[in-house]
Each structure stands twice: as C-alpha cells, then as structure tokens.
Amino acid sequence: MELTKLDQIRAAEARLLLSTYDRNPLLFVSGQGVHIINENGERYLDLLSGIGVNALGYGHPIIEEAIARQSRALIHTSNLYYHEGQAELALRLTERTALDRAFFANSGTEAWECAMKLARAHAGLLRSEGTAIGTKFLAIEQSFHGRTFGSVSTTYKEKYREPFGPVVPGVEFVRFNDVADLRAKFSSEVCAILIEAIQGEGGVRPLTQEFIAEAHALTSSTGALLIADEIQCGMGRTGKWCAYQHYGIQPDITTLAKPLGGGIPIGAVLCSDEVERAFHAGMHGTTFGGGPLACAVAIAVVDYIEKENLLAHATGVGDYFQDQLRSLAARHEAILDVRGKGLMIAAELDSAELATLTVAEMLKRRILINCTSDTVLRFLPPYILERAHVDTAIAALDEIFTEYAGAASANRASAHAAGGPHHG
Ligand SMILES: Cc1ncc(COP(=O)(O)O)c(C=O)c1O
C-alpha cells in the first residue's frame, strides 16, 4: 500500500489511528525559516509554529547541528546515569527563571503533573512539620494545563474533563481576574494557586497585576505555593524569559515546554529550594525525560535566543504586529479587541462564524493561524518573524474582513428587499 499522497494517508489514518484529531487536509513535508512546505512544494507562512513550539522556525542550522552532534554521541541513557546535558540546561533555566532547581520531562502536561505532585508533597511536608495546610488546588476559569489526569483536572473547560470523570479531586476554579472570588476561595486548605500569567488556550488573556499580586500574597501568607504554567507563554515568547516577569513576582514553581526544545519534545519544572525539600530519590521519575538529545537541543535553543537577542526582537515585531492589528480594527468593526505580549497575540472577533471563516480563508492564502475560545484568532509565530511577514498577514486579513463585510451587507440588503426578517 502506498502512503505518500494526502488522500492515501487520510484514508489510512481514518482506519488506523484513534480519532482524537480533526486535522486540516494538509500534508507537510519540510520547512524553511518561517515557512512550512507541503507535498506539492507550496510554502505556507506559519504564524502558529506548531502551537508555539518552533521558536526558531524550520530547518534552523543551530537545531540541526545540535541534533546531528548529539545523536552521533549519545541519544539516551535513562535517568540511572549521568550525562552532560541536564546540569548545563538546569544552569541556564534556573538563572532565567530565578528558581533553584530543575526536573526534566517530555512534554507540557508531564511537567505540570510533576508541579502538582510537588505541591501536594510540599504541603504534606509542611503538615509533618506542624503547619496546618490542606491539599486543595485553586485553578483559574478558562485555564488549560494539559490532558493527563492531573492536568485535565486543573483545566477549566468541562468538555476536557467530563468524559473521564472522576478526575483528580480537590480542584476549585476561581473566576478569571476576580480578586474577591480568589480571596473568598483561598484558605489554609489550599496547597497551591495555579496560574497562567497569560492564558493561552483560554484566549490569550493576561491576568491583571492586582490578581497575580494577590495570589502571590495569599500563598506567601500560609506556605501554599504559587505555580506559574509558562508552557505556552514562557521561554521568551512574550519578550521576557517568563511571562510572570512582566508582573515583577516570583512563583515557587514554574513549568516550561513547547518552545524549549525548538521542536524536540522536552518539558521542565523549575522550583525553589524550599519546594524541593518535598522530593527525595524515587518519589518521581521518567525514563525518557531530560535525555541527552533533548537537553542538547534545548541548550542550543536557549543560547541562540540569548545570543541573537530574540527577546527584544519578539517585543519589537510583536508590538508592530499589534499596532497593525489595531489599525485593522479601526477599519473593521468585526475586530473587538487586540491583545497579547511579544509574539503571543490575539484578535478577538465578534462571531465564531467569522473566526472559523478567517482561519479557513487565511489557509487558502497559505497562512497558518488558529482560533481558540471560539472567537479569538491566535498568533504564536516563530521568534524569527520579521515585519514583512506581519505585513503579508495583515494584508490577507484586511482582504478577508473587507470581503466578509461586503457579503454581510449584501445579505442584509437582499433580506431587506425580501421584506426583512419576520418578528412574530
Ligand atoms: C499553558 C499550557 N499548559 C500545558 C499544556 C500542555 O502541554 P502538552 O500539550 O505539551 O502536554 C499546554 C498545551 O497547549 C498549555 O498551553
């Protein structure tokens, strides 16, 4: 059986894979810079970068070189032995997060599981030392932390949790940016408050300074932990290594993943020395996590971001992107809001129908974006994006919104001519 053409692959997948994904009918075979290329050699401008993963774009020589070098030397050891990568990477990440210690996993959700286990174990340690502290997690409405059981239990949308119930107990959700609700739900029963400084799947929504400061103050007052999920908003995407650094607060634990390995799967948990007291050998582990290959690539990615000043670049191009979206919003009333930081950007539209249509129309123009939270167009481009790429995207959006507005007013005119809608 030949499996090289899109139709052949679609048919085979429909028969052979679990039906978890509703894929776009596109077969990609290679990539270069900010472009990903399909089987016919057609180039797509990728403003989503594999959902925030391909920070250095495609075919980056730094990544290819790190993979080639490390794969010739050593790919896997297990965590029974030392290799050269983990301490080197931990050095870089502890420095950039202002935390003390690291644990390496293979994905975002695994990093988050470790963070949750650390919080429960830390509360247990405090109880054994005489502090009255419970086991409850406070998560935030619209949060997304992943698909494994712990992560999904702290993920807000019921559609992700409900089919698998009962999920991990002891999680309560606080209304987004509602300080009074946070205060009301916080007590000595809480072992951790779980935040994304800028929610990703929840629609690129930043927490307010007031909310984060209160979460920090409340946790500090009882020995509970503040845990910042930086899997989507961290590692430089917002123009700082961590999005919480825009708020001037320090969490007790943070999690990184997506862009960390530039496309190679790796997740990381960073925590303070105080939190680390809760773990000892054998309490947590992974076969693959923090392997030599993933660490070598992550080190190369971190060093390249630093050397090329990509944080400042993300801020500059991101600000330009938002400015251009705002001028677009001034011309198209369907754009209700433009928000984000650095290269984590959203344009909220006035209908889910228009958002779906816009993603499809952008695809026809060979530009990849996606839609989250029904009405929010999300842009998570590679950090190497240039202003010219932004201009291409803005011109395409302008065309799409103009056509849509034209079609909508033609529909209204014909409805009017036909006697208008009937109200009974
Ligand atoms: C904020 C956040 N946390 C956790 C996850 C889960 O990461 P992964 O898909 O690598 O398991 C995601 C993925 O979208 C995320 O955006």
PDBQT file of the ligand as one rigid body, heavy atoms in Angstrom, charges set to zero:
ROOT
HETATM    1  C1  LIG A 501      -0.462  26.545  29.268  1.00  0.00    +0.000 C 
HETATM    2  C2  LIG A 501      -0.342  25.112  28.846  1.00  0.00    +0.000 A 
HETATM    3  N1  LIG A 501      -0.074  24.185  29.767  1.00  0.00    +0.000 NA
HETATM    4  C3  LIG A 501       0.071  22.889  29.423  1.00  0.00    +0.000 A 
HETATM    5  C4  LIG A 501      -0.092  22.458  28.138  1.00  0.00    +0.000 A 
HETATM    6  C5  LIG A 501       0.073  21.009  27.792  1.00  0.00    +0.000 C 
HETATM    7  O1  LIG A 501       1.261  20.810  27.066  1.00  0.00    +0.000 OA
HETATM    8  P1  LIG A 501       1.466  19.489  26.187  1.00  0.00    +0.000 P 
HETATM    9  O2  LIG A 501       0.497  19.558  25.044  1.00  0.00    +0.000 OA
HETATM   10  O3  LIG A 501       2.904  19.547  25.746  1.00  0.00    +0.000 OA
HETATM   11  O4  LIG A 501       1.206  18.320  27.064  1.00  0.00    +0.000 OA
HETATM   12  C6  LIG A 501      -0.384  23.391  27.139  1.00  0.00    +0.000 A 
HETATM   13  C7  LIG A 501      -0.608  22.963  25.744  1.00  0.00    +0.000 C 
HETATM   14  O5  LIG A 501      -1.225  23.640  24.955  1.00  0.00    +0.000 OA
HETATM   15  C8  LIG A 501      -0.514  24.764  27.507  1.00  0.00    +0.000 A 
HETATM   16  O6  LIG A 501      -0.803  25.695  26.594  1.00  0.00    +0.000 OA
ENDROOT
TORSDOF 0
